[in-house]
């Protein structure tokens, strides 16, 4: 009977978590493609998140863990207000709290990792944030595996931490391509009609001998970037940089782009 209650409480916690995501995704105007299962639970796959503003995406990521923690507090309070305790509510509080806290870990694909990835992407650039999150994920996965081995020795048949570690490690094998695709979606999403007119401009000083690749790494999902080279008052706009990369690739320097732009503007006169 205890095993049945445990399964039911875990399932309830997972459903609360994922449907909180689904509700907020739909409320914010994005689309839910499907809600699927994976070895450690459930996951909602959404479309058009890149067309939402930063705070709307933060709300989507936070919704699941917040719902779990809220339900855990409610179940614990109701159980203990009754003075005698209600066993299944205590179980619901425990598993819901564990799920909520686990998902706040700063590693992808957990919600905490998505929050950190978006935050860093807007501070240091999406591609730089991608590299950082991939390295952090390796550290987190092996930490879980290490503690999971200790857990399995001290508590036989309990391999929850090992499963979490192996899941994160396996997921990180496919993350590079997923993050690269997410970069392109984020850049394209800035041109969405509802966002292009409202996004702020971020000014970045850059040396003319900076590689184009390094400049591309500074692009973010929630700011249009204007690169200012030395004392040149005319910025190198993000779209000019992207157009150059599409036509000529990432070889060369931003100074070369400026020269190319100047030559074309003179030819047009």
N, C-alpha and C positions, 0 to 999 in steps of 0.2 A: 504493500500500500504506500509506503514511504517513497519508493521509486516512482510510482505513478504520480504522486503529488509533486515530486521534484520535476518530472517531465512536464507536467501541466503548468507549473509555475515558471519554468524556463521558457516554455512556448508562449505563455501569456506575456512575459517580459519582452520577448522578441517581437511579438505582434504590436505591443504598445509602442516600442521603439520605432519600428518601421512605418507604422501607420501615422505616427507623428510626423515623420519625414514626408510621407505622401501628402498629408493634409497641408503642410506648409508649402511644399512644392507647388501644389495646385493653387493654393491661395495667392502665391506670389506670381502666378501666371505662366509658370513653366509646365512641361509635360512629363508625365510618368510613363515610360515605355513598358516596364514590367517590374514586378516584385518577385525576385527569385531566391532560391535557397543556395547556401554554400556550407562547407563543413562546420563553420562556427555560428551559423545562424541564417539571417535573411539580409537581402540587400535590394534597395530600390534603384532602378536605373532611370535617370532623368535626362530629358533633352531641353535645350535652350536655357540651361543655367547661365551660360555666358552672356545672355541678353539681360540678365538681372543685374541690379547694382550690387555693390560690395556688401552692404548691410543686409540685403535680401538673401544673398548667398550665405552669409554668416548665420542668418536665422534658420535657413534650411539645414545647415550642418549641425547647429546646436539643438534643433528640435528633438531629435531622438534621445540623446543623453538627458536633456532637460525633462522630457516626459518620464523617463525611467526614474530619475531622482525624485520627481514630484510624486509619482505613484508609490515609490519606496517610503517616502516620508508619510504619505497618507495612510498606507497599509500599517506601518509601524505605530502611528498615532492611534488609529482605530483599534488595533489589537490591544494596546496597553491601556487605552481609556476604559476598555471593558473590564479591567482589573484582573481578569482571569487569563487573558491572552487568547488569541485565536491563532492556532497553529498554522493554518494555510496562509493567513495574512502575514505572519512572521516570515514564512518562506518566500512569499511574493516580495516582501520588502527587501529581503536579503538578495535574491537573484536579480531583482530589478536594479538595485543599487550597484551590484557587481557589474552588470551589463553596461549601465550608464557610465560608471567610472572607467571601465575597460575601454569604452569607445572614445573617451577623452584623451587617451594616450596620443602623444604627438608623433604618430607614425602612420603612414598610408597603408591600407585604405581606410583606417578608422576615421571617425569624424574629427577627432582632435588633430589628426594629421592633415585633414583637408582645411581645417581652420588655420593651422600654422602655415601650410603651403600657400594659401591665399594671402595671408598677412605678409609673409616673406616675399612673395611674388610682386606685391605692390611696393615693397621697400627696396629690394635689391635687384628686381627683374625676375621674370618667370623662369627663364632658362637657368639662371643661377640657383633659384629656389628648387628647381627640379633636381639639380645635382646634390644639393644639401639634403633634400628629403630622401633620396635614394641611399645616401651614406648613412643617414640617421636610421633608416629602416633596417639596414644590415645590423647596426649596433643593437637596436631594440629586439630584433628577432633572435640574435644569439644570446642576448640577456635572458629572454624568456626561455630559450632552450636550456641554458645553464641552470636557471632556477627550477625549470621543469624537471630536470634530472634529480635535483635535490628533493623536490616535492615527491617524485615517484619513489625515491628511496625511503623517505620518512613516512609517506602515506601511500602504501601500495594500492595500485589500481586507480589512483588519481593522477591523470596525465593531462589535466586541463591546460596547464602552462606550456607543456610540450606541444600540444596541439596548436595553441596560439602562436608559439614561436615558429613552428614549421609552416603554418598557414601564412604568416607575414613574410617569411623567407620565400615561399613559393610564389606568393603574389608579386614580390619585387622582381621576379624574372620577367614578368610581362609589363611592369610599370614603365620602363623607359619609352616604349612605343606609345603607351597610353598618355604619358605626360607630354610627349612631343605632339600628339594629336590635340591634346588639351590646350597647348600653347597656340596652335593655329586657330582653334575655335575661339580662344580668348581674344586674340588680335582681331579676328573677323567680327566678333561680338561687339566690339567697340563701335563698329560702323552701323549697328542696328539703329533704325530711325528713332527709337525711343531713348537711345543713350548718347548718340553722337553729339547732340546739342547741349548735353548737360555734363559731360565728363570734364573734369578739371585738367589743366595742362601742367605738367611737371617739367621744370627746367633743369637740365643737367649740363654742367660744364665738362667739356671733353677735349682732349688733345687732337690735333689734326692727324697725327701718326697713329691714332687708335685704330686697331683692326676693325673691319666691318662686323666681323663675328662678335667681337667684344661689345660693340654698340648694340647689336641685336639682342645680346644677353640682358641689356638694361630695360628692354620693353616690358611693360606691365599690362595687366588686364583692366585696370580701372583708372588709368591716366593716359592722356595723349602726351608723348614725350617730344620735347623740343631740345635738340642738342645745340649748345652754344660753343663755338670753337674760338678759343682765345678771346680777343676783343671784338670779334665780328658780331655786329648787332643783328644780322640776319641769321635766324636759326636754321639748322638742318632739321626739317620736320620728319616726324616718324614715317609718314606715308611716302615721302621722297626716298628715305632709306629703304623701305620695303620694296618700292617699285624698282630701285636699282638692283636689289638682291634678286628679284624675280627675273630681271633682264640679263644681269651679268654675273650672278653668283655672289659668294661671300668673300672672294679674294679682293685684296686691296685695303685701302684705308678710308676713313671718313673724309680726310682732306682731299682725296681723289674724287669723291662724290661732289664736294663743293666746287672743285675745278670744273668737273663735267657739267654741273648745273650752270655755272657762270658762262661757260663756252656756249651752251645751248641758248641761254638768254641773250647773249650778244648776237648769235646767229639769227635770232628771231627779230632783232631790231632793224 
